[in-house]
Amino acid sequence: MKVIKEQLTVFSVGAVSYSLIELLWRQHTHWSMSLTGGTCFTLLYNLYNYSRSMSLFSKCAIGSGIITAVEFLVGMIVNVWQKWNVWDYSDMKFNLLGQVCLLYSFLWFLLSVPISFLSTGLKKRLARYP
């Protein structure tokens, strides 16, 4: 039960945090981005806390890859299949089907820095509570 509570807490932190980032960056968000942010943060939280000896650069590179992959998968579902038009990177250089692009992959790399530290701090904090 403790593991389930931990994972739900981590997912919720990621969902709320990413929604707030989107509101600051784009002045709007979509509920699917909360689910995406929660999923990404949960994946990175578990990876970063499992592989504590990994260098920060490696964590950021892998984090960028994971976030980009999840973003692509979600984009294919919500934008291409469901046609909800949540985002479109078609006008960006080096995009893949308008769902991901090199610029945002780089931004995910940068975002992985605070995610790494937040993951470690959150793990320590959650370990204190039964």
N, C-alpha and C positions, 0 to 999 in steps of 0.2 A: 504494500500500500504506500510505503514511503517513496518508492521509486516512481509510482504513478503520480503522486502529489508533486514530486520534484519536476517531472517532465511536463506536467500541466502548468506549473508555475513558470518554467522556462519558456514554454510555448506562449503563454500569456504575455510575458515580458517582451518577447520578440514581436508578437502581434501588435501590441500597443506601441512599442518603440518604433517599429517600421511605419506604422500609420502616422505617427507624429512627424517622422522624418519626411514622409511624403507630403504631409500638410505644409510643412515649412518649405519644402523644395518646389512643389507644384501647386500649392494652395488647394489641392483636393486629393482625395484618395477613393478607393473602391474597396468594398468588403473583401474581395478576393485577395487584395494586397495584405490585409491583416493575416489571412491564412498563410499566404506565401512568406511573409516576414516571420511568423511563428514557426513555420516549418524550417526555414533557413537557420534561424537562431537555434532551434533545438538540435539540428544536425551539427552545427558548428560547436555548440556548447559540449555536446557529447564527444565530438572528435578532439577538440582542444583539451578537454579534461582527461581524455584517454591517452593522448599523446603529449604529455606535458613537456617532454624533452625536445620536442620539435622546435626549430628556430622560428622566430617571429616572421621572417620572410617566407618560410615554408607554409606557416599557418595562413598567411595572407594570400599566398598564391593558390593554395588549396581552397581556402574560403571563397576567393573570387571565382574559382572554377565551379564550386558547388552552387553558389548563389546564381551564377550565370546559367548553369544547367537547369536549376529549379525555375528560374525566370523564363527560360526558353520553353520548358514543359508547360508551365502555367499559361504563357502567352499563346502557345498552340491551342490550348483548351479554351481559354476565355476570349481570345481575340480572333483566332482563325476558325475554330470549330463553332463556338457559341456566338461569334460576331458581336461581342459586347464592346469592342473598341476601347479597352481600358488604357492601352498605350500603343504607340506606333513609332518605331525608330526607323521607318523606311527612308526618311530624309537624312539620316545620319550616315556618315562614312563607315565602312566596314561593318554593316549590319547583316544579320542572318534572318531572312524572311520578315524583317521589320520587328522581330521579337527581342533580339539582343543586339548589342553593338559593342565595339571595342572600348569606346569611351566609358560606358557604364560598367564594363568588366573592370576597367582600371579604378573606377570609383568604388566598386565592391572590394577591390584589393585594399584601398585606403580605409574603407569602413571596417574591414576585418581587423584592423589594429585595435580600435576600442572594443570590438566584439571579443577579441582574445582576452583582454584584461577584465572585461565585464563577466565573461564566462568563469574565469578563475575566481573572481570575487564573489560571484553568485554561488558558486559551488561551495566555497568556504562558509558563506552565510547560511545556505540551506542545510549544510552538514550539522550546524548547531541546533537545529530544531527537529524534534522527532516526528 
